[in-house]
Amino acid sequence: MRLALRFVLPLLLALTLLAYLSVFLADKFTRTWFVRDLNIRTRFAAIAMEQGLVPLIKHSANEEIRSVMNRVTLDERLYAAALCDAHSNMIYRTVHFPEQIVCRAFQLQDKPAHSVINLPSGPVHVSAAHLHDGETPLATLIFVHDLSFAVRRSGEARFYVFLFFLLTGGIVSLITVAIARWSWRGWMQNMRTIIQERGEVQHPHLRSMPEMLPLLKDLRSLITDIESDRRLQEAGTVIWNPETLKDILVKHLSGENILVVANREPYIHNRRGDDIEVQIPASGVVTALEPVMKACSGTWIAHGSGSADREVVDAQDRVAVPPGEPLYNLRRVWLTEEEENGYYYGFANEGIWPLCHIAHTRPVFRSTDWEFYNRANRRFADAVIREAQTKTPVILVQDYHFAVLPALIRKQIPNAVIITFWHIPWPNPEAFGICPWRREILEGLLGSTILGFHTRLHTTNFIETVDRFLECRIDRSHATVSFQGELTSVKSYPISIAWPPPHAQDAPGNQPCRSAVIKRHNLSETSLIAVGVERLDYTKGILERFLAVERMLDIHPQWRGQFTMIQIAAPSRSKLDAYRQFRAHAFAEAERINNKFGELANPPILVLERHHSPAEVLEYLRAANVCLVTSLHDGMNLVAKEFVGARSDLGGVLILSMFAGASRELPEALIVNPYNIDQCAQAIDFALQMPLAEQNRRMQSMREQIQQFNVYRWAGRMLIDAAQVRKKEQLSREISEFRLQED
């Protein structure tokens, strides 16, 4: 016994001292490592943000700076952030940024500063990194990281270190009491076994070692951070094209086909005598999604509205498109004339369309239209369910025609990834509140996994509307809505066009296009041409555009006889009284203005009322000196981007409404208020006089923007987000299974 005590007591004392020393060192080094890691994260974040923030700071783009800074704080470990200028003035700080932290403490120095301070909510780590414009210090980024996780992990480390030495000392002591010599040998053998088992991550005994779980959690977090950093780096260098989308499908979505649901079909078959004619409709949805479907294949589900649509489909109501070069399937859904009148012309276009557009047209809500709207949505939901080939399809629901469709699909295919994109604006809660079925619409949209809008303003309006009319949980920092156990992410995805534009490369050059347009309309060779391309819709600002042309010719008479405005006006929704009245008013105004300046050789306004093919539209865009996009209210308006994409000569001037979403991406255009007729008139005059060098500079900048942020990037971001949702769901299922096995 004495021999055992003489051996055991010193051993226990040594183990106790070693345990205290280990705990002290573990705590010290753990905190040091966390602080160093946060400093490194700060430097990397500053490097990643420098290229984007420096131009915004130089141009005092406060709204864009606010957007960038708020996105940065989506990281759950980042408590707050601030941006200071070179004079220690606060440019912007996020909501939770501590008031006691001032810019003066982090002035531009040779070495970035950092410190740890205690707030009522716990300790935080404050670090700073500097932004430079070339070699010149420009600003300082200050990040406040939450250290509560470091405190927790430090406590866990102390606990497990104590536990480890306690168990080891007890085992060794018991074995030593029995037999001193064999105890040493047995203890060493046991230690070797434990070390070997812990060295293999997939070892079968791992589940029996709870002390390894914090390490596994940290490892998983580290891998996630590395993957996130890699994606951020790749996003700035990746070339977005059809091959990129295919790679995303193969790598991230296991090659899944995409299901697109849209009211408008990309190809309409109409009978012309004994022949069947294929027509491509004038639609922003078709313009945006056609290139995506060609790249990703899959199935486009749409309303079959052509007079010969039924003649070309197979027994499953499918037809391969594009004609002559099939790349995906078009699945047609049939509606009766009564259903179409109630669902499409009634509730969708007399109700939701004017409700969401601030164009001073009163929305009309009829209960019969609402019933047909729901019936049509159920019809499309049935088609989606039949076309889905797996239990986890990726479904892209398009626009205001299908507000209740996501929830219908969710009930039948609970594991589907549903991405709903709302192509028109979303109004504020007060405006939306007049809809009698506001709750049903919101509940239907919240069946989506991801709900996309063109701009951040529209996402904010939607979240505020949900907060006003539904009982749900909203995480504003992450822009998510939790409703009835389902989580919907509300994000902005500015839509764009294909790059390079599909019809631009093989089309005639700008001068041949100009000559053809001048000859077709009997204009003089020196004519200055402005062009507008829209459906005949009261939200597009066509009347205001005509008035601006009249005003410009009144105050700048030197352009009379030289300037002609060509308005390409596709017929639209002619069954509705509001559209028939608008058409009559538009033609009357054009005739009045032309009669007012009737002595001129070139008429001031030409209205071309028919559907034009994409190649024909491209010809007019290349022939124009000016393109007028003067929407009274618009989600994006792709005509503005199509004009920029068409002008490979870098000529031409874009006049763009401040109420179109495109104005946020194309500030080099002449931005106007379409309601201000004098301002629009002066903008036309300014555009006609703009020097070619300035036209080139503006057009080059806009083309670079559209080339980088093209339609493939728009679709790719949504698909990547869908893949991340799928991975999170899979991880959640694995964690649930693991917990069940533990129980």
C-alpha atoms as one frame of an Amber mdcrd trajectory, in Angstrom:
protein
   0.000   0.000   0.000   2.828   2.374   0.920   4.582   1.532  -2.319   1.392
   2.233  -4.192   0.826   5.510  -2.368   4.421   6.583  -2.847   3.959   5.955
  -6.561   0.379   7.146  -6.999   0.430  10.352  -4.962   3.364  11.945  -6.831
   1.762  10.798 -10.078  -1.558  12.402  -9.157   0.213  15.572  -8.051   2.162
  15.706 -11.306  -0.974  15.083 -13.314  -2.808  17.818 -11.397  -0.027  20.355
 -12.014   0.168  19.280 -15.651  -3.605  19.628 -15.980  -3.530  23.186 -14.585
  -0.601  24.091 -16.840  -2.329  22.552 -19.871  -5.568  24.376 -19.117  -3.690
  27.669 -18.759  -1.771  27.167 -21.989  -4.832  25.862 -23.856  -6.872  28.867
 -22.787  -4.097  31.293 -23.674  -3.274  29.763 -27.041  -6.955  29.261 -27.932
  -7.714  32.940 -27.406  -4.534  33.930 -29.253  -5.438  31.719 -32.190  -8.991
  33.044 -32.329  -7.746  36.649 -32.302  -5.191  35.873 -35.005  -7.867  34.107
 -37.063 -10.179  37.106 -36.791  -7.374  39.443 -37.847  -6.695  37.252 -40.868
 -10.420  37.167 -41.727 -10.472  40.971 -41.494  -7.541  41.304 -43.935  -9.062
  38.857 -46.386 -12.457  40.590 -46.172 -10.832  43.975 -46.825  -8.943  42.589
 -49.830 -12.148  41.052 -51.218 -14.158  44.260 -50.703 -11.502  46.773 -51.783
 -12.116  46.500 -55.515 -15.852  46.996 -55.110 -15.826  49.650 -52.354 -13.112
  51.999 -53.634 -15.101  53.182 -56.696 -18.231  53.557 -54.541 -16.342  55.663
 -51.964 -14.825  57.852 -54.662 -18.242  58.481 -56.191 -20.005  58.850 -52.812
 -22.415  56.066 -53.744 -23.872  55.859 -50.249 -26.757  53.557 -51.120 -24.448
  51.001 -52.752 -21.958  51.304 -49.837 -24.809  50.634 -47.403 -25.845  47.567
 -49.419 -22.279  46.172 -49.470 -21.744  46.752 -45.740 -25.075  45.147 -44.805
 -24.292  42.079 -46.926 -20.952  41.668 -45.138 -22.656  41.472 -41.732 -24.710
  38.468 -42.842 -21.806  36.400 -41.462 -23.124  35.061 -38.136 -19.767  35.742
 -36.398 -19.548  39.326 -37.609 -21.351  41.477 -35.029 -21.086  44.814 -36.844
 -19.004  46.788 -39.337 -18.215  50.385 -40.169 -16.446  52.381 -42.878 -14.369
  55.469 -42.091 -12.797  57.923 -44.511  -9.202  59.162 -44.453 -10.181  61.996
 -42.078 -11.618  59.683 -39.414 -15.192  60.520 -40.351 -17.763  57.757 -40.230
 -19.099  57.031 -43.748 -21.467  54.261 -42.691 -21.924  51.871 -39.799 -24.282
  48.942 -39.422 -27.117  48.833 -36.899 -25.312  47.078 -34.044 -21.998  48.948
 -34.326 -20.977  50.029 -30.757 -21.106  53.771 -30.161 -17.952  53.714 -28.016
 -15.839  52.681 -31.002 -14.772  55.752 -32.985 -12.873  56.127 -36.233 -10.149
  58.188 -34.549  -8.869  55.108 -32.738  -8.203  53.407 -36.055  -6.677  56.207
 -38.103  -4.802  55.266 -41.259  -1.520  53.866 -39.944   1.238  51.649 -41.263
  -0.118  48.672 -39.323  -3.835  47.867 -38.845  -5.031  48.078 -35.234  -7.068
  45.608 -33.244  -8.340  45.189 -29.705 -10.760  43.248 -27.533 -13.467  45.120
 -25.633 -16.349  44.031 -23.416 -19.927  44.963 -24.268 -23.037  44.216 -22.169
 -23.754  41.352 -24.543 -20.254  39.913 -24.169 -16.676  40.365 -25.424 -16.051
  41.452 -29.002 -12.932  41.698 -31.100 -12.419  44.954 -32.994 -10.029  44.984
 -35.940  -9.373  47.381 -38.771  -8.027  47.133 -42.284  -7.256  49.899 -44.717
  -8.468  50.422 -48.248  -6.183  52.031 -50.814  -6.724  53.755 -54.138  -3.477
  52.682 -55.753  -0.838  53.685 -53.216  -3.027  56.319 -51.575  -4.835  55.405
 -48.312  -8.529  56.012 -48.889 -10.587  54.555 -46.065 -10.637  52.173 -43.105
 -12.878  49.165 -42.607 -13.659  48.348 -38.966 -15.051  44.919 -38.156 -16.532
  43.921 -34.789 -16.482  40.146 -34.351 -18.472  38.301 -31.722 -16.104  36.517
 -29.286 -18.809  34.613 -27.434 -18.036  31.528 -29.487 -14.363  31.819 -28.439
 -15.358  31.993 -24.780 -17.572  28.930 -25.184 -14.922  26.936 -26.961 -12.290
  27.995 -24.466 -14.534  26.705 -21.666 -15.088  23.469 -23.559 -11.346  23.113
 -24.054 -10.712  23.565 -20.310 -13.400  21.053 -19.455 -12.150  18.386 -21.809
  -8.520  18.903 -20.792  -9.502  18.420 -17.120 -11.621  15.425 -18.045  -8.832
  13.888 -20.064  -6.250  14.151 -17.273  -8.734  13.055 -14.619  -9.637   9.891
 -16.518  -6.042   9.189 -17.430  -4.859   9.680 -13.829  -7.624   7.459 -12.470
  -6.925   4.637 -14.922  -3.188   4.802 -14.358  -3.613   4.973 -10.584  -5.913
   1.928 -10.459  -3.596  -0.109 -12.646  -0.569   1.014 -10.584  -2.196  -0.077
  -7.316  -2.708  -3.573  -8.765   0.755  -3.942 -10.226   3.156  -1.049 -10.803
   5.213  -2.644 -13.520   2.307  -3.788 -15.692   0.430  -0.581 -15.113   3.046
   1.457 -16.931   3.144  -0.899 -19.860  -0.675  -1.133 -20.020  -1.123   2.620
 -19.787   1.273   3.203 -22.660  -0.536   0.604 -24.736  -3.892   2.211 -24.033
  -2.556   5.649 -24.941  -1.225   4.343 -28.255  -4.629   2.825 -29.023  -6.494
   6.036 -28.179  -4.124   8.159 -30.256  -4.427   5.820 -33.218  -8.223   5.817
 -33.013  -8.395   9.586 -32.826  -6.074   9.931 -35.782  -8.628   8.316 -38.098
 -11.618  10.601 -38.653 -13.785   7.751 -39.945 -12.792   5.287 -37.180 -15.808
   3.283 -35.865 -15.066   4.293 -32.250 -15.367   7.985 -33.068 -19.038   8.194
 -32.052 -18.128   6.987 -28.569 -15.772   9.937 -28.044 -17.899  13.041 -27.392
 -14.750  15.119 -26.868 -14.203  14.923 -30.625 -17.550  16.544 -31.496 -16.368
  20.167 -30.946 -13.396  19.455 -33.200 -15.684  18.029 -35.881 -17.906  21.093
 -35.599 -14.910  23.427 -35.990 -13.652  21.391 -38.935 -17.011  21.593 -40.649
 -17.120  25.350 -40.038 -13.603  25.746 -41.417 -14.479  23.824 -44.568 -17.583
  25.971 -45.012 -15.527  29.174 -44.658 -12.954  27.942 -47.157 -15.678  27.020
 -49.652 -17.351  30.398 -49.154 -14.085  32.259 -49.734 -13.443  30.157 -52.831
 -16.877  30.957 -54.240 -16.352  34.670 -53.642 -13.018  34.559 -55.451 -14.441
  32.556 -58.347 -17.473  34.850 -58.709 -15.230  37.712 -59.760 -13.269  35.724
 -62.322 -15.770  33.207 -63.723 -17.012  33.742 -67.269 -20.777  33.315 -67.221
 -21.999  31.474 -70.284 -24.126  28.396 -71.143 -21.255  26.065 -70.242 -21.055
  27.650 -66.784 -24.736  26.880 -66.177 -24.271  23.302 -67.309 -21.308  22.914
 -64.933 -23.443  24.244 -62.060 -26.155  21.702 -62.818 -23.676  18.824 -62.995
 -21.531  19.777 -59.995 -24.079  21.244 -57.607 -27.452  19.831 -58.645 -26.445
  16.346 -59.837 -27.375  17.174 -63.420 -31.050  17.826 -62.615 -33.220  19.123
 -65.431 -34.896  22.451 -64.809 -38.661  22.976 -64.845 -39.741  26.489 -65.847
 -43.358  27.578 -65.358 -44.390  30.700 -67.267 -47.668  31.853 -68.753 -45.978
  32.977 -71.973 -44.578  30.252 -74.199 -41.261  30.880 -75.976 -42.582  29.668
 -79.341 -46.152  30.108 -80.604 -47.449  28.053 -83.526 -50.087  29.882 -85.564
 -51.810  28.724 -88.728 -51.470  30.918 -91.802 -53.567  29.289 -94.510 -52.107
  25.875 -95.172 -48.844  26.682 -93.362 -47.910  26.765 -89.682 -45.932  29.833
 -88.698 -43.658  29.975 -85.637 -43.740  33.243 -83.719 -41.443  34.389 -80.890
 -43.533  36.631 -78.590 -42.451  40.061 -77.378 -41.847  39.216 -73.731 -39.129
  40.085 -71.247 -39.620  36.701 -69.561 -38.991  34.871 -72.835 -35.998  37.076
 -73.635 -34.417  36.265 -70.266 -35.245  32.566 -69.907 -34.785  31.304 -73.481
 -30.953  31.352 -73.266 -31.097  29.656 -69.860 -33.302  26.830 -71.107 -31.102
  26.307 -74.140 -28.152  25.924 -71.794 -29.817  23.757 -69.153 -32.378  21.742
 -71.162 -35.352  20.589 -69.089 -38.994  21.512 -69.660 -40.792  24.843 -70.130
 -44.450  24.651 -69.006 -46.666  27.353 -70.531 -50.164  28.178 -71.727 -50.684
  27.020 -75.295 -52.308  30.047 -76.962 -51.404  29.662 -80.636 -54.011  28.650
 -83.215 -51.853  25.670 -84.275 -50.319  24.806 -80.903 -52.393  21.642 -80.504
 -51.415  20.403 -83.960 -47.669  20.135 -83.236 -47.605  18.564 -79.740 -47.333
  14.866 -78.962 -49.676  12.759 -76.831 -48.217  14.298 -73.651 -48.774  17.861
 -74.982 -45.026  18.325 -75.507 -43.039  19.720 -78.426 -39.252  19.987 -78.733
 -37.939  23.521 -79.279 -36.359  25.566 -80.792 -37.722  24.369 -84.139 -34.987
  22.749 -86.220 -32.533  22.697 -83.303 -34.361  21.186 -80.310 -32.615  21.765
 -76.982 -35.481  21.482 -74.472 -39.165  20.528 -74.243 -42.142  22.867 -74.299
 -45.086  21.438 -72.323 -48.345  23.196 -73.118 -51.272  23.640 -70.721 -54.705
  24.189 -72.273 -57.203  26.718 -70.941 -60.699  27.437 -72.145 -61.518  30.940
 -73.384 -63.516  31.547 -70.204 -60.602  30.428 -68.023 -58.150  32.593 -69.965
 -60.403  35.629 -69.692 -60.769  35.212 -65.919 -57.235  34.083 -65.035 -55.070
  36.034 -67.495 -57.029  39.056 -68.680 -59.045  39.346 -65.494 -57.250  38.793
 -62.215 -53.646  38.839 -63.509 -53.822  41.867 -65.820 -56.773  43.872 -64.523
 -55.935  43.127 -60.888 -52.323  42.321 -60.036 -50.663  44.213 -62.920 -52.078
  47.684 -62.114 -51.852  46.908 -58.376 -48.072  46.445 -58.628 -47.388  49.261
 -61.127 -47.691  52.835 -59.992 -49.213  53.965 -63.300 -52.462  55.483 -62.013
 -54.741  52.784 -63.389 -57.260  51.441 -60.907 -57.024  47.668 -60.330 -60.219
  45.660 -60.750 -60.888  42.662 -58.502 -63.716  40.232 -59.260 -64.382  37.060
 -57.272 -65.046  35.103 -60.477 -61.623  36.135 -61.823 -60.023  34.978 -58.557
 -61.706  31.589 -58.897 -60.411  31.186 -62.456 -56.954  32.329 -61.330 -56.855
  29.580 -58.702 -58.184  27.018 -61.165 -55.475  27.887 -63.698 -52.767  27.719
 -61.027 -53.985  24.251 -60.036 -53.896  23.212 -63.696 -50.260  24.302 -63.945
 -49.436  22.605 -60.633 -50.772  19.313 -62.026 -48.560  19.742 -65.096 -45.500
  20.393 -62.919 -46.168  17.278 -60.841 -46.488  15.139 -63.983 -43.331  16.583
 -65.546 -41.172  16.252 -62.403 -38.860  13.279 -62.856 -37.499  13.178 -59.292
 -38.659  13.931 -55.760 -36.289  16.914 -55.593 -36.792  18.901 -58.821 -35.641
  22.485 -59.300 -38.672  24.517 -60.384 -38.481  28.122 -61.616 -41.904  29.778
 -61.315 -42.176  32.982 -63.321 -44.117  36.116 -62.550 -47.408  37.361 -61.220
 -49.564  34.848 -63.092 -48.665  32.151 -60.531 -48.808  33.750 -57.097 -50.491
  30.727 -55.472 -48.641  28.067 -57.494 -45.558  27.619 -55.209 -47.674  26.515
 -52.237 -49.651  24.117 -54.450 -46.424  22.511 -55.669 -44.978  22.385 -52.137
 -47.936  20.307 -50.913 -47.377  17.673 -53.608 -43.556  17.750 -53.850 -42.329
  18.783 -50.376 -38.620  18.339 -51.188 -38.684  20.419 -54.382 -36.492  23.506
 -54.631 -38.954  26.174 -55.832 -37.480  29.434 -57.107 -40.174  32.016 -57.806
 -39.156  35.157 -59.683 -41.499  38.150 -59.633 -40.687  40.115 -62.808 -42.783
  43.190 -62.015 -42.430  45.613 -59.079 -43.775  44.746 -55.636 -45.759  47.630
 -54.099 -45.596  48.911 -50.541 -47.917  47.341 -47.921 -50.466  50.166 -48.144
 -50.902  49.704 -51.902 -50.957  45.905 -51.736 -53.423  45.969 -48.857 -56.357
  46.851 -51.121 -56.257  43.364 -52.696 -59.127  41.277 -51.249 -57.055  38.083
 -51.452 -53.796  39.515 -50.164 -53.318  36.779 -47.539 -53.839  33.941 -50.026
 -51.322  35.495 -52.445 -48.685  35.927 -49.736 -49.194  32.391 -48.432 -48.886
  31.048 -51.973 -45.617  32.867 -52.636 -44.168  31.731 -49.304 -44.364  28.175
 -50.597 -41.183  29.113 -52.476 -37.735  28.128 -51.327 -36.330  31.294 -52.878
 -38.399  34.318 -53.883 -36.584  36.697 -56.227 -37.163  40.305 -57.252 -35.223
  42.671 -59.487 -34.224  45.197 -56.829 -33.623  45.399 -53.098 -36.470  47.916
 -52.812 -38.927  45.301 -54.056 -37.605  42.689 -51.610 -37.970  45.198 -48.776
 -41.532  46.016 -49.837 -42.416  42.310 -49.901 -40.985  41.639 -46.444 -42.816
  44.668 -45.051 -46.034  43.424 -46.672 -45.631  39.970 -45.143 -44.921  41.529
 -41.764 -48.089  43.606 -42.047 -50.543  40.889 -43.060 -49.225  37.486 -41.858
 -48.227  35.959 -38.538 -44.688  34.765 -39.247 -41.071  35.090 -38.169 -38.864
  37.426 -40.204 -35.080  37.545 -40.072 -34.371  40.894 -41.690 -30.601  40.546
 -41.490 -30.759  37.406 -43.642 -33.932  38.409 -45.537 -35.779  35.201 -44.687
 -39.401  34.535 -43.757 -40.441  31.517 -41.683 -44.100  30.655 -42.217 -45.848
  27.456 -41.085 -42.553  25.639 -40.635 -41.200  26.545 -44.091 -38.336  28.994
 -44.670 -38.366  31.321 -47.686 -35.307  33.327 -48.675 -36.227  36.688 -50.265
 -33.442  37.965 -52.524 -32.793  40.406 -55.339 -31.568  39.028 -58.671 -31.327
  41.787 -61.318 -32.280  40.119 -64.587 -30.269  40.678 -67.761 -29.771  39.524
 -71.354 -27.632  36.838 -72.977 -24.037  37.770 -73.732 -23.040  37.916 -76.466
 -26.509  38.855 -77.779 -27.669  35.858 -79.838 -28.683  37.792 -82.974 -25.932
  40.424 -82.907 -22.965  38.516 -84.326 -24.534  37.466 -87.636 -26.561  40.657
 -88.150 -25.553  43.460 -90.563 -23.440  46.279 -89.183 -24.780  49.564 -87.880
 -24.529  51.496 -91.152 -26.358  48.864 -93.273 -29.080  48.727 -90.598 -29.400
  52.501 -90.647 -29.598  52.602 -94.428 -32.285  49.888 -94.456 -34.444  51.716
 -91.881 -34.087  55.067 -93.659 -35.045  53.531 -96.996 -37.979  51.579 -95.509
 -39.568  54.715 -94.007 -38.541  57.234 -96.721 -36.396  59.291 -94.358 -33.588
  61.599 -95.393 -30.009  60.347 -95.286 -29.140  62.843 -92.537 -32.054  61.853
 -90.324 -31.517  61.534 -86.595 -33.488  58.529 -85.342 -34.781  57.742 -81.875
 -36.365  54.361 -81.202 -38.672  52.912 -78.560 -39.517  49.208 -78.264 -42.477
  48.227 -76.102 -45.788  46.508 -75.928 -48.705  48.929 -76.165 -48.962  49.179
 -72.399 -49.890  52.149 -70.214 -46.941  51.480 -67.849 -44.280  52.028 -70.549
 -44.530  55.818 -70.717 -45.295  55.936 -74.450 -47.642  58.914 -74.197 -45.152
  60.836 -72.069 -42.460  60.005 -74.653 -44.554  61.462 -77.473 -45.155  64.627
 -75.452 -41.413  64.923 -74.803 -40.736  64.712 -78.564 -43.292  67.451 -79.172
 -41.790  69.640 -76.445 -38.257  69.103 -77.771 -39.265  70.216 -81.269 -41.019
  73.259 -79.772 -38.024  74.523 -77.795 -35.324  73.282 -80.196 -36.739  73.976
 -83.685 -33.385  73.205 -85.341 -34.255  69.492 -85.080 -37.512  69.814 -87.034
 -37.316  67.802 -90.229 -34.142  66.031 -89.046 -35.470  64.052 -86.072 -37.886
  61.096 -86.173 -39.090  58.981 -83.277 -39.858  55.373 -84.362 -42.047  53.582
 -81.857 -42.149  49.781 -82.220 -45.414  48.905 -80.485 -46.374  45.251 -80.168
 -50.155  44.728 -79.751 -50.955  43.694 -76.200 -54.049  42.615 -74.210 -56.423
  44.167 -76.709 -59.386  42.468 -75.003 -59.087  44.846 -72.039 -60.805  48.260
 -72.123 -57.836  49.995 -70.490 -55.511  48.795 -73.249 -57.936  49.627 -76.075
 -58.383  53.142 -74.688 -54.649  53.558 -74.251 -54.007  52.419 -77.843 -56.543
  54.894 -79.212 -55.046  57.696 -77.101 -51.477  56.892 -78.206 -52.348  56.892
 -81.907 -54.365  60.070 -81.526 -51.438  61.841 -79.847 -48.998  60.670 -82.538
 -51.346  61.898 -85.277 -51.866  65.232 -83.528 -48.129  65.847 -83.142 -47.412
  64.841 -86.754 -50.171  67.195 -87.984 -48.751  69.991 -85.832 -45.429  69.688
 -87.659 -47.055  68.594 -90.928 -44.854  70.689 -93.186 -41.780  68.588 -92.350
 -40.337  66.022 -94.776 -39.674  63.543 -91.964 -42.612  62.921 -89.599 -41.740
  63.456 -85.915 -43.329  60.145 -84.839 -43.768  56.805 -86.600 -45.755  54.081
 -84.808 -45.218  50.504 -86.027 -47.987  48.393 -84.522 -47.076  44.769 -85.116
 -44.936  42.012 -83.664 -41.289  42.334 -84.706 -38.830  39.459 -84.630 -35.657
  39.799 -82.520 -33.620  40.309 -85.701 -35.941  43.141 -86.803 -35.736  44.815
 -83.395 -31.938  44.547 -83.494 -31.913  46.345 -86.857 -33.800  49.324 -85.422
 -31.601  49.433 -82.308 -28.482  49.561 -84.462 -29.965  52.213 -86.721 -30.938
  54.546 -83.872 -29.010  57.506 -82.566 -31.056  57.446 -79.351 -33.054  54.765
 -77.528 -35.882  55.963 -75.273 -36.898  53.747 -72.325 -39.279  55.912 -70.311
 -41.289  53.452 -68.231 -43.562  54.971 -65.609 -42.858  51.958 -63.377 -40.961
  48.821 -64.337 -39.287  45.866 -62.689 -36.203  45.954 -64.913 -36.943  46.662
 -68.631 -34.623  44.591 -70.783 -34.984  46.879 -73.825 -32.422  49.178 -72.216
 -29.929  46.327 -71.957 -30.787  45.039 -75.448 -29.942  48.464 -76.917 -26.571
  48.459 -75.149 -25.903  44.883 -76.260 -26.760  45.739 -79.863 -24.312  48.652
 -80.155 -20.957  46.997 -80.818 -19.786  50.275 -82.433 -20.126  51.968 -78.996
 -22.373  54.604 -80.552 -25.833  55.750 -79.533 -27.290  57.253 -76.364 -29.674
  55.566 -73.926 -32.326  57.721 -72.217 -33.617  55.712 -69.268 -36.432  56.206
 -66.779 -35.460  56.488 -63.130 -38.432  54.214 -62.372 -37.031  51.266 -64.331
 -34.911  48.754 -62.430 -32.235  48.999 -65.145 -31.422  52.561 -64.027 -29.688
  51.150 -60.937 -27.294  49.153 -63.096 -26.784  51.597 -65.980 -26.050  55.005
 -64.418 -24.105  56.030 -67.545 -27.445  56.394 -69.370 -29.260  59.732 -69.282
 -31.559  59.104 -66.312 -34.853  61.023 -66.490 -38.182  61.369 -64.718 -40.697
  60.409 -67.448 -43.368  62.559 -65.802 -41.123  65.624 -66.266 -41.781  66.350
 -69.932 -39.352  69.291 -70.074 -36.547  67.198 -68.587 -37.142  64.413 -71.120
 -37.194  66.944 -73.973 -33.879  68.420 -72.858 -32.431  64.895 -72.528 -33.322
  64.142 -76.166 -31.655  67.388 -77.263 -28.581  66.623 -75.134 -28.375  63.103
 -76.586 -28.533  64.363 -80.167 -25.626  66.748 -79.486 -23.495  64.341 -77.419
 -19.937  64.027 -78.806 -18.997  60.630 -80.173 -16.167  60.245 -77.634 -18.590
  60.644 -74.732 -21.048  58.231 -76.368 -18.244  55.677 -76.655 -17.168  56.120
 -73.039 -20.692  55.708 -71.682 -21.550  52.784 -73.956 -18.309  50.947 -73.189
 -18.980  51.147 -69.456 -22.560  49.888 -69.854 -21.487  47.034 -72.135 -18.893
  45.900 -69.587 -21.592  45.899 -66.898 -23.993  43.805 -68.983 -21.237  41.471
 -70.168 -20.294  40.640 -66.581 -23.830  40.630 -65.154 -25.541  38.766 -67.973
 -28.547  36.443 -67.922 -26.368  33.398 -67.288 -25.085  34.972 -64.091 -28.677
  35.826 -63.115 -29.750  32.205 -63.543 -26.489  30.849 -62.127 -26.864  32.769
 -58.869 -30.346  31.359 -58.372 -29.205  27.817 -59.179 -26.210  28.114 -56.836
 -28.506  29.368 -54.078 -30.821  26.447 -54.816 -27.867  24.055 -54.542 -26.891
  25.563 -51.197 -30.451  25.122 -49.934 -30.367  21.489 -51.021 -27.038  20.912
 -49.260 -28.346  22.486 -46.057 -31.438  20.313 -46.172 -29.307  17.215 -46.733
 -27.020  18.179 -43.855 -30.035  18.739 -41.602 -31.337  15.272 -42.450 -27.936
  13.712 -41.715 -27.724  15.501 -38.362 -31.238  14.316 -37.488 -30.316  10.736
 -38.374 -27.133  11.002 -36.303 -29.090  12.232 -33.270 -31.600   9.428 -33.676
 -28.784   6.885 -33.675 -27.329   8.480 -30.526 -30.712   8.319 -28.789
